[in-house]
Amino acid sequence: MNQPASTPETPWPVGKVNEQVKGWIERLGYLWVEGQLTQVNVKPSWKLSYLTLRDVEQEKSVQLTCPTDLIRGLDAPLKDGDRVVVHGKPAFYAGRASFSLWTTEIRHVGIGDLLARIEKLRRTLAAEGLFEPSHKLPLPYLPQRIGLITGRGSAAERDVLSVAADRWPAVQFRVINTAVQGANAVPQVIDALRTLDADPEVDVIIIARGGGSVEDLLPFSEEALQRAVAAARTPVVSAIGHEPDSPVLDNVADLRAATPTDAAKRVVPAASEEYALITEARSRMAAALRGWVERERRSLATVRSRPVLADPLVPIRAQREEVRRALALARRDISFRLERETSRVSALRAQVSALGPAATLERGYAVVQVIPRDGSGPEVVNSYRQSPPGSQLRIRVGDGSITAAAMAAQPAD
């Protein structure tokens, strides 16, 4: 049957609201729920006992209402921090508007079951590559500030701080104290991790706890914490200090330390060791420098012992003699060529003189040229037609020239 709508004119009374919510919730039926017990409030004189079941990875919880006889019938008494699976039906009490889980069965989660779940998670994360070396971030050589997540006043906190200060007195820490076991551990550690990861002055983060039972270390194998560590941009060191059953955090973290003390040694260099390395390096550099100077000194002595350095003018004199010989040869070759070419020119000149017009003129021949009346240059007379009567002639003989006039012109017989 549909309920009438709630309007400003027809509002529902509180009792009706509670009854409606009760009906919605109780329609969920029976459920199996797993979590970690906190605030176990049990008294033998009570008919009902009240417990809080908290989510192991988040700040969320649900109230349990359980018959006290049911709790007394368990093989082991319930205590804060127990991992349990409960069977119950969600219930809403309309009178006080409170929600709880009416519990009909409670089972402890066995160690074997917990370890099996841890190994399953380990295989899942390994398949995703979160354990691969390529996914690990390198630690800084000398961190400016170290973030430390650990329990308040714990031995792990004292060990990390004291060992780090002994190794490097100037080291700085930002410490965030959280729960390291129980239902509050995972959300508090994740919040602290995100706070330190967002701090630009924090170069590396140590999550430390001084060991414990398998149940105590369960928070460090919860998936939510592993995802947060894998997503961190700052290197994370796992220092849980429990060798037999290492938590999954040891595999996901960028570095696993056996103990909190080991974490301090791995993260903070020892000043005394660094001073010793510097002293050794200086000694080796000085020895190398002395060796280099000695080798260069011997090389210089070898060079100085060579004849060319004993008398630097020896090569100059040798080259000077070579230049002189070359000059003498050049002069000889040039003189020879000049003489040969001079004789050749003289011979050619004699041939030219013998074949030239001057020699012909000296043998009694003459060259007749007619001088045109238009003032142009004289022309050699090759035909009688070039010098008609009255033409001005120029007759060149061996030792001069004669100017004459043509009296007559006739062809040869």
C-alpha positions as CSV (number, residue, x, y, z in Angstrom):
1,M,0.0,0.0,0.0
2,N,1.5,3.3,-1.0
3,Q,2.0,5.8,1.7
4,P,0.6,9.4,1.2
5,A,3.2,11.9,0.3
6,S,4.6,14.1,2.9
7,T,3.9,17.8,2.3
8,P,4.0,21.0,4.3
9,E,0.3,20.7,4.7
10,T,0.4,16.9,5.6
11,P,3.7,16.3,7.4
12,W,4.6,13.0,8.9
13,P,4.9,12.7,12.7
14,V,8.3,11.5,14.1
15,G,6.8,8.2,15.1
16,K,5.7,7.5,11.5
17,V,9.1,8.4,10.1
18,N,10.8,6.0,12.5
19,E,8.4,3.2,11.7
20,Q,9.0,3.7,8.0
21,V,12.7,3.6,8.5
22,K,12.4,0.5,10.6
23,G,10.5,-1.2,7.9
24,W,13.0,-0.3,5.2
25,I,16.0,-1.5,7.3
26,E,14.5,-4.7,8.5
27,R,13.7,-5.8,5.0
28,L,17.5,-6.3,4.5
29,G,17.2,-9.7,6.2
30,Y,20.1,-11.6,7.9
31,L,23.7,-10.7,6.9
32,W,27.2,-12.0,7.6
33,V,29.5,-9.1,8.5
34,E,33.2,-9.1,9.2
35,G,35.1,-6.5,11.3
36,Q,37.1,-5.8,14.4
37,L,35.6,-5.6,17.8
38,T,35.9,-2.4,19.9
39,Q,34.2,-1.3,23.1
40,V,33.2,-4.8,24.2
41,N,30.6,-4.1,26.9
42,V,29.6,-7.3,28.5
43,K,28.3,-8.0,32.0
44,P,27.1,-11.3,33.3
45,S,24.1,-9.7,34.9
46,W,22.9,-8.2,31.6
47,K,20.5,-10.0,29.4
48,L,21.9,-8.2,26.4
49,S,25.4,-7.1,25.7
50,Y,26.5,-4.3,23.4
51,L,29.6,-4.3,21.2
52,T,31.0,-2.1,18.4
53,L,32.2,-3.7,15.1
54,R,34.5,-1.5,13.3
55,D,35.6,-1.7,9.6
56,V,39.3,-2.7,9.5
57,E,40.2,-0.2,6.8
58,Q,37.9,2.8,7.3
59,E,36.6,4.9,10.1
60,K,33.2,3.2,10.0
61,S,31.4,1.0,12.6
62,V,28.2,-0.6,13.5
63,Q,26.7,-1.3,16.9
64,L,26.0,-4.9,17.8
65,T,23.2,-6.1,20.1
66,C,23.9,-9.6,21.3
67,P,22.4,-11.9,23.9
68,T,24.9,-12.3,26.8
69,D,24.3,-16.1,26.8
70,L,25.6,-16.2,23.3
71,I,28.8,-14.5,24.3
72,R,29.3,-16.7,27.3
73,G,28.9,-19.8,25.1
74,L,31.9,-18.9,22.9
75,D,35.1,-21.0,23.1
76,A,37.2,-17.9,23.7
77,P,36.1,-14.7,25.4
78,L,35.7,-11.6,23.2
79,K,38.1,-8.7,23.6
80,D,38.9,-5.5,21.9
81,G,40.8,-6.0,18.7
82,D,39.4,-9.4,17.9
83,R,38.6,-10.1,14.2
84,V,35.2,-11.7,14.0
85,V,32.4,-12.6,11.6
86,V,28.9,-12.1,12.9
87,H,25.5,-13.2,11.7
88,G,22.7,-10.8,12.4
89,K,19.7,-8.9,11.2
90,P,19.8,-5.1,10.9
91,A,17.4,-3.6,13.4
92,F,16.1,0.0,13.9
93,Y,14.7,0.9,17.3
94,A,11.9,3.3,16.5
95,G,11.6,4.6,20.1
96,R,15.1,6.1,20.3
97,A,15.8,6.1,16.5
98,S,18.9,4.0,16.8
99,F,20.4,1.4,14.5
100,S,22.1,-1.8,15.5
101,L,22.8,-5.3,14.2
102,W,20.8,-7.9,16.2
103,T,23.5,-10.6,16.4
104,T,22.6,-14.3,16.4
105,E,26.1,-15.8,15.9
106,I,29.7,-14.7,16.4
107,R,32.8,-16.5,15.0
108,H,36.4,-15.7,15.6
109,V,38.4,-15.4,12.4
110,G,41.2,-18.0,12.7
111,I,44.8,-17.2,12.2
112,G,44.9,-19.6,9.3
113,D,42.1,-17.8,7.6
114,L,43.8,-14.5,8.2
115,L,47.1,-15.7,6.8
116,A,45.4,-17.2,3.8
117,R,43.7,-13.8,3.1
118,I,47.0,-12.1,3.4
119,E,48.7,-14.4,1.0
120,K,45.8,-14.0,-1.5
121,L,46.2,-10.2,-1.3
122,R,50.0,-10.6,-1.7
123,R,49.5,-12.6,-4.9
124,T,47.0,-10.0,-6.2
125,L,49.2,-7.1,-5.6
126,A,52.2,-8.9,-7.0
127,A,50.2,-9.6,-10.2
128,E,49.5,-5.9,-10.5
129,G,53.3,-5.2,-10.4
130,L,53.3,-3.3,-7.0
131,F,56.2,-5.5,-5.8
132,E,58.4,-4.8,-8.9
133,P,61.7,-3.0,-8.4
134,S,60.8,-0.6,-11.2
135,H,57.9,0.5,-9.0
136,K,60.2,1.4,-6.0
137,L,61.3,4.9,-5.4
138,P,65.0,5.5,-4.5
139,L,65.8,6.8,-1.0
140,P,67.6,10.2,-0.8
141,Y,71.3,10.1,0.2
142,L,70.8,12.6,3.0
143,P,67.1,13.4,3.7
144,Q,66.3,17.0,4.7
145,R,63.4,15.8,6.9
146,I,62.2,12.3,7.8
147,G,58.5,11.5,8.3
148,L,57.9,8.9,11.1
149,I,54.5,7.2,11.6
150,T,54.5,5.1,14.8
151,G,52.8,4.6,18.1
152,R,52.9,7.3,20.8
153,G,55.8,6.8,23.2
154,S,56.6,3.4,21.7
155,A,60.0,1.7,21.7
156,A,60.0,1.9,17.9
157,E,59.8,5.7,18.1
158,R,62.6,6.0,20.6
159,D,64.8,3.6,18.6
160,V,64.4,5.5,15.3
161,L,64.9,8.9,16.8
162,S,67.9,8.0,19.0
163,V,69.7,5.9,16.4
164,A,69.2,8.6,13.7
165,A,70.4,11.4,16.0
166,D,73.5,9.3,16.9
167,R,74.3,8.8,13.2
168,W,73.6,12.3,12.0
169,P,73.0,14.9,14.8
170,A,71.5,17.4,12.5
171,V,68.7,15.1,11.2
172,Q,65.1,16.4,11.5
173,F,61.9,14.5,12.0
174,R,58.2,15.1,11.6
175,V,56.6,12.5,13.8
176,I,52.9,11.6,13.6
177,N,51.7,9.2,16.3
178,T,48.9,6.8,15.4
179,A,47.4,3.6,16.5
180,V,49.5,0.7,15.3
181,Q,47.1,-2.1,16.0
182,G,43.3,-2.4,16.3
183,A,40.5,-1.1,14.2
184,N,41.7,2.5,14.2
185,A,45.2,1.7,13.0
186,V,44.6,1.5,9.2
187,P,42.7,4.8,8.7
188,Q,45.0,6.7,11.1
189,V,48.2,5.4,9.4
190,I,46.7,6.3,5.9
191,D,45.8,9.8,7.1
192,A,49.3,10.3,8.5
193,L,50.9,8.9,5.3
194,R,48.9,11.3,3.1
195,T,49.8,14.3,5.4
196,L,53.5,13.5,5.3
197,D,53.4,12.8,1.6
198,A,51.9,16.2,1.0
199,D,54.7,17.9,3.0
200,P,57.4,19.1,0.5
201,E,60.1,19.1,3.2
202,V,59.6,15.4,4.0
203,D,62.0,13.3,1.8
204,V,61.3,9.9,3.2
205,I,58.6,8.3,5.4
206,I,59.2,5.5,7.9
207,I,56.2,3.4,9.2
208,A,57.5,1.7,12.3
209,R,56.3,-0.8,14.9
210,G,58.3,-3.0,17.1
211,G,56.8,-6.3,16.1
212,G,53.9,-8.2,17.7
213,S,51.6,-11.1,17.1
214,V,50.0,-11.9,13.8
215,E,46.8,-10.3,15.0
216,D,48.6,-7.2,16.1
217,L,50.2,-6.8,12.7
218,L,47.0,-7.3,10.6
219,P,46.6,-3.6,9.9
220,F,49.9,-3.6,8.0
221,S,48.5,-6.2,5.6
222,E,45.2,-4.4,4.8
223,E,44.7,-3.6,1.2
224,A,43.7,0.1,1.7
225,L,47.1,0.8,3.4
226,Q,49.0,-1.0,0.6
227,R,47.2,1.1,-2.1
228,A,48.0,4.3,-0.2
229,V,51.7,3.4,0.1
230,A,51.9,2.5,-3.6
231,A,50.3,5.8,-4.5
232,A,52.7,7.9,-2.4
233,R,55.2,10.1,-4.2
234,T,57.6,10.0,-1.2
235,P,59.7,6.9,-0.6
236,V,58.2,4.8,2.2
237,V,60.2,2.5,4.5
238,S,58.5,-0.4,6.2
239,A,60.0,-1.0,9.7
240,I,57.5,-3.4,11.3
241,G,60.2,-5.5,13.0
242,H,58.6,-8.9,12.7
243,E,60.7,-11.5,10.9
244,P,58.6,-14.8,10.9
245,D,55.4,-13.4,9.3
246,S,56.2,-10.3,7.4
247,P,53.2,-8.1,6.6
248,V,52.3,-7.2,3.0
249,L,53.6,-3.6,3.7
250,D,57.1,-5.1,3.5
251,N,56.6,-6.0,-0.1
252,V,54.8,-2.8,-1.2
253,A,57.1,-0.3,0.6
254,D,60.1,1.1,-1.3
255,L,62.4,-0.4,1.3
256,R,62.0,-3.0,3.9
257,A,63.9,-2.7,7.2
258,A,64.2,-5.6,9.6
259,T,63.6,-3.4,12.7
260,P,63.0,0.3,13.5
261,T,66.7,0.5,14.4
262,D,67.6,-0.9,11.0
263,A,65.3,1.6,9.3
264,A,67.1,4.5,11.0
265,K,70.5,3.0,9.8
266,R,69.2,2.6,6.3
267,V,67.7,6.0,6.0
268,V,70.3,8.2,7.8
269,P,74.0,8.0,6.9
270,A,76.5,7.8,9.7
271,A,78.5,11.0,10.0
272,S,81.5,9.2,11.3
273,E,81.5,6.8,8.3
274,E,81.1,9.8,5.9
275,Y,84.0,11.6,7.6
276,A,86.1,8.5,7.2
277,L,85.1,8.2,3.5
278,I,86.1,11.9,3.0
279,T,89.4,11.3,4.8
280,E,90.1,8.3,2.6
281,A,89.1,10.1,-0.5
282,R,91.4,13.0,0.3
283,S,94.2,10.6,1.0
284,R,93.7,8.8,-2.3
285,M,93.4,12.1,-4.2
286,A,96.6,13.4,-2.6
287,A,98.4,10.1,-3.5
288,A,97.1,10.4,-7.1
289,L,98.2,14.0,-7.3
290,R,101.7,13.1,-6.1
291,G,101.9,10.2,-8.5
292,W,100.9,12.5,-11.4
293,V,103.5,15.1,-10.4
294,E,106.2,12.5,-10.2
295,R,105.3,11.1,-13.6
296,E,105.3,14.5,-15.2
297,R,108.7,15.3,-13.5
298,R,110.2,12.2,-15.0
299,S,108.7,12.9,-18.4
300,L,110.1,16.5,-18.2
301,A,113.6,15.1,-17.2
302,T,113.5,12.7,-20.2
303,V,112.6,15.5,-22.6
304,R,115.2,17.8,-21.2
305,S,117.9,15.1,-21.7
306,R,117.4,15.0,-25.4
307,P,120.1,16.6,-27.6
308,V,117.7,19.0,-29.2
309,L,117.0,20.6,-25.9
310,A,120.7,20.5,-24.8
311,D,121.6,22.7,-27.9
312,P,118.3,24.3,-29.3
313,L,120.3,25.8,-32.2
314,V,121.3,22.4,-33.7
315,P,118.1,22.0,-35.7
316,I,118.2,25.7,-36.7
317,R,121.7,25.3,-38.1
318,A,120.9,22.2,-39.9
319,Q,117.9,23.8,-41.5
320,R,119.9,26.8,-42.4
321,E,122.5,24.7,-44.2
322,E,119.7,22.9,-46.0
323,V,118.3,26.3,-47.1
324,R,121.7,27.3,-48.4
325,R,122.0,24.2,-50.4
326,A,118.6,24.7,-51.8
327,L,119.3,28.3,-52.7
328,A,122.6,27.3,-54.5
329,L,120.8,24.7,-56.5
330,A,118.0,27.1,-57.4
331,R,120.5,29.8,-58.5
332,R,122.4,27.2,-60.6
333,D,119.2,26.0,-62.2
334,I,118.0,29.5,-62.9
335,S,121.4,30.6,-64.4
336,F,121.5,27.6,-66.6
337,R,118.0,28.2,-67.8
338,L,118.7,31.9,-68.4
339,E,121.7,31.2,-70.5
340,R,119.9,28.6,-72.5
341,E,116.9,30.9,-73.2
342,T,119.3,33.8,-74.0
343,S,121.0,31.7,-76.7
344,R,117.7,30.6,-78.1
345,V,116.5,34.2,-78.3
346,S,119.6,35.3,-80.1
347,A,119.2,32.5,-82.6
348,L,115.6,33.5,-83.2
349,R,116.5,37.1,-83.5
350,A,119.1,36.3,-86.2
351,Q,116.5,34.2,-88.1
352,V,114.0,37.1,-87.9
353,S,116.6,39.6,-89.1
354,A,117.6,37.4,-92.0
355,L,114.0,36.9,-93.1
356,G,112.8,40.4,-92.3
357,P,112.2,43.3,-94.9
358,A,115.2,45.3,-93.6
359,A,117.7,42.6,-94.8
360,T,115.9,42.4,-98.1
361,L,116.2,46.2,-98.5
362,E,119.9,46.1,-97.7
363,R,120.4,43.8,-100.7
364,G,119.1,46.5,-103.1
365,Y,115.4,46.0,-103.0
366,A,112.9,48.9,-102.3
367,V,109.3,49.2,-101.1
368,V,107.1,51.6,-103.1
369,Q,104.1,53.1,-101.4
370,V,101.5,55.4,-102.9
371,I,100.1,58.3,-100.7
372,P,96.4,58.8,-101.4
373,R,95.2,62.3,-101.9
374,D,92.4,61.9,-99.3
375,G,95.1,61.9,-96.6
376,S,94.7,58.3,-95.5
377,G,97.8,56.2,-94.8
378,P,100.2,55.1,-97.5
379,E,99.5,51.8,-99.4
380,V,102.1,49.4,-100.7
381,V,102.0,49.4,-104.6
382,N,101.3,46.0,-105.9
383,S,99.9,47.0,-109.3
384,Y,100.6,49.8,-111.8
385,R,97.0,50.7,-111.6
386,Q,97.5,52.0,-108.0
387,S,99.8,54.8,-109.1
388,P,98.5,56.7,-112.1
389,P,100.6,59.5,-113.5
390,G,100.9,62.3,-111.0
391,S,100.5,60.1,-107.9
392,Q,102.8,60.9,-105.0
393,L,105.0,58.0,-104.2
394,R,107.2,57.0,-101.2
395,I,110.1,54.7,-101.9
396,R,111.7,53.0,-98.9
397,V,115.3,51.7,-99.4
398,G,117.7,50.1,-96.9
399,D,119.0,53.3,-95.3
400,G,116.0,55.7,-95.7
401,S,113.1,56.7,-98.0
402,I,112.6,58.8,-101.2
403,T,109.5,60.9,-102.1
404,A,108.7,60.9,-105.8
405,A,105.9,61.4,-108.3
406,A,104.7,58.9,-110.9
407,M,105.4,60.1,-114.5
408,A,103.7,57.2,-116.3
409,A,102.2,53.8,-115.6
410,Q,102.0,50.9,-118.0
411,P,101.5,47.1,-117.7
412,A,104.4,44.7,-118.0
413,D,105.2,43.3,-121.5
